[in-house]
Amino acid sequence: MTGWEAVIGIETHVELQTRSKMFCGCRVDVGDEPNTAVCPVCLGLPGALPVPNRAAIEGIVKIATALGCVVNERSLFYRKNYFYPDLPKNYQISQYTYPVGEHGRLVLHVDGEELAVGITRVHMEEDTGKSLHVGSGGRIQEAEHTLLDFNRSGVPLVEIVTEPDLRTPEQARAYGAELQRIVRTLGVSDARLEEGSMRFDANVSVRRSGTSELGVRTEIKNMNSLRSLQRAIAFEIGRQVEVLEAGGSVVQETRHWNEAEGRTVAMRSKEESEDYRYFQEPDLLPLEIDEAWRQRIAASLPRLPAARRAELVALGADDRTATLLVDTPVLADRFEAAVSRGAPARTVGSWLTGEIVAYARSVGADVEEVVPAVEDLVELAGMVEAAELSATAAKQVLAGVLAGEGTPRGVAEARDLLQISDEGALEEAVAAVLADHPDVVEQIRAGETKPIGFLVGRVMRATGGKADPRKVQEIIRREAGA
Amino acid sequence: MTDLADLTISEASRGLDDGRFSARELLEAVLRRATVTEAQLHGYLTIDREGAFAAADAADRRRAAGGRRGPLDGIPIALKDNLCTRGVETTCASQILAGYVPPYDATVVARLREAGAVAVGKTNLDEFAMGSSTENSAYGPTRNPWDPERVPGGSSGGSAAVVAVGSAFAALGSDTGGSIRQPAALCGIVGMKPTYGLVSRYGLVAFASSLDQIGPLARTVEDAATVLAAVAGWDPHDATSHPEEPPAFHRSLERGVEGLRIGVVAELMGAGIDPEVLAETRAAVDRLAAAGAEVVEVGLPSVDYALSAYYLIAPAECSSNLARFDGVRYGLRVEGGTAEEMMARTRAEGFGAEVIRRILLGTYALSAGYYEAFYGQAQKVRTLIRRDFAAAYETVDVLVSPTSPTTAFRLGERASDPLAMYYSDVCTIPSNLAGDPAISVPIGLDSRGLPIGLQIMAPALGEEVLFQVAAEVERGAGFAARPRLASSEVMEP
């Protein structure tokens, strides 16, 4: 692959979780019985007309604003015409010139470097229904028959298009992940890739390093995880380079990512591709988003991931921890609260992004359901600070707290994990170990320090790990006359 | 005694109020008239006797209980068959919608029902409202009630014909390029296209969304105003409907035209207009002048391009609007090996020749590489036409012209010449492009005994002055002739 550079742009579709659909009053609900959330409008019955959903417009303006776009005061709806059985009107209401948002950018941090990705446009459209092709490999061409479900038809869909600013599959993945965080933070969509409420298409081309002309691109569809987004792009770059190095040429076409086989497969070429015959939607007036409305929405935006991450770093989290915390807002909240009440950032950050996330995964629960209360985190951190618990014991206590065994102190006592800090008890234990190892004591007296660690280990073993190692060391030095 | 079917709405409404007859008797009179005329006329595609009698009886019960809903309570009205009616077949006169029964009422239909009107049935039209003669119906043409060898005009030919013969007191039609006004003129009745957005289009099967408007066809100007009043006004289901209160057009009928400035459209008073039509138009204009209006000649230069612009914009929108008829969810399905083949076969067999012609035209006009030259250019002409009208209305209150360049033509005469057929709408199309209201009022007969209509046009939401002038034209013309099919020798053979 050396000597080649990839040029990548990403189109993302995000389903907005509004109460009702984009152009009718039907509920937006995943998991309904097929064709139960439908009406004349979203079924495309003769005579039905669309009426825009104000909540969806607010949702897209939030996204456009968060991505630093210019929000057009007057935005236009267009019809995108193409025939497909799950598109009830055989045109999709979408946008073309004057989309809701244009000229934005999203700043990423990839491998310690800052990368600004241009956002070409953020536009509003309606989703299609779903096809279930029966008696085939899931392709309409081979189906015996096709079942249609129009519950999704007309669900508000936001399309976010980047400039071709990405160069590597890792950057593409980082873009996808950051966009997902932003959309979730805004609360406009759950942005679940597996369920299709967030979907990526990637445009990929390659060129010789150092050249500036764009190569012929292909569009890849059907990546339903961040991992497959990265893998598909990596595969496609490799495939194109292979084709070009063999003296062939890349065909402009749409390719389907086959997750199981780990490769992209041609779907349709440019020659077969549609002329969408865009024209302004005559059933809708231009969308007016006036200054007051724009400002009200902008003022209502929550802290975005980038800002939040910067705040967490300022509180003492490292970059990686901050990114992980921002992914799950409840963890970031706990972190902030615990640190502001004196808990050390490093310890709390490590628990939240380590043990707590792992526990949630192991029991198949949402982090929100299992994350300990701020008081418990502060108490646990305090016990470590006061040397009542070793770092290892603290993790055991945390496990007990997560399992619902009680407060940190309660668990520590019940599980007998409190460190022995009592001088007398420790002196006794040290004396016993020193008596057993007179030769080692001699070495220490002779000025060697290394064997001190060996003796500390013996004392720890003798106390079942409950002794405070720092204190033990102190006593050994004193008693052994180091 | 006059047959009840020949009363105007205002007369019938008074009769019902006075208890001189019942809504059931009115309906029976209308259905009797239909029984006599329909065999020749073919104005109706569906007559909903059961639904109509239920509605008439309900109106009678309301009146008996002292709860009359308004002037339309108990009045039999016909609906063009491109208006969705819950539970009643709605075909758009197309094979592709044969047997299609909508699950909902168009807003206008719901409003008529709320007003107590009795929906008699669904009237014939050119398939999907595309045509000027009602010959493009998949279920056979409607005949002109004044001469069954001639067309009633179109596309609302069925609505115009049934109102003219008395098998409905009024009807709703739709007007995309003249489809209410031109058949009204050719059938000797009043037909009115409201300002774009005054009447909700929800439930009107779309032909060209930016041009379509629903409006009334009636035997008098007052009746047209009564029907319009019942259906006009903002509808939350139509984003293009006007949120303001409708103009007070019902109160201007008696005002006369004293002091009004009336512009005669120069471009529509010369070449291509039948001399007899021109003569009657001038006579009507002279009567307006005699009644106190100031008459001036007005030029609308861009009107010469209106027909060309219309035949790009309307087909472009229709090519998209009619895409949904694909056999997947409703209506006709012709099976094929693949989904694509099924859709293609359904459309090829389900649509008639004129519909296919317009879909092809429109698809072409919107295609990549042609868009700017055709659709884009047509939109620019539309803007020019709007400006010409706006400029004219700075100096005049209303504009007048013939409604149709000729009186009713013979069946088949223009069927094989689309351009000649398209020319039928040369006078009416400009108002659709401008989005302004216009009305056709009968003013006389030509030497063959065929009716002639005068078109009056007003600025957007200018329905008040429009009806004011229309009422004066009606008084001046004293048009009282009745079509042959509704006369006594036909009725009682």
Interface residues (C-beta under 8 A of the other chain):
Chain A: P40 L43 G44 L45 P46 G47 A48 L49 P50 V51 P52 R79 N81 F83 P85 P88 K89 N90 Y91 I140 Q141 T146 L148 D275 R277 Y278 F279 P282 D283 L284 L285
Chain B: L83 C84 T90 C92 L97 Y100 P102 P103 Y104 A106 R201 Y202 G203 L204 V205 A206 A208 S209 S210 P236 H237 D238 A239 T240 A316 E317 S319 S320 A323 R324 F325 D326 V328 R329 Y330 T338 A339 E340 M343 T363 L366 S367 A368 Y371 Y375
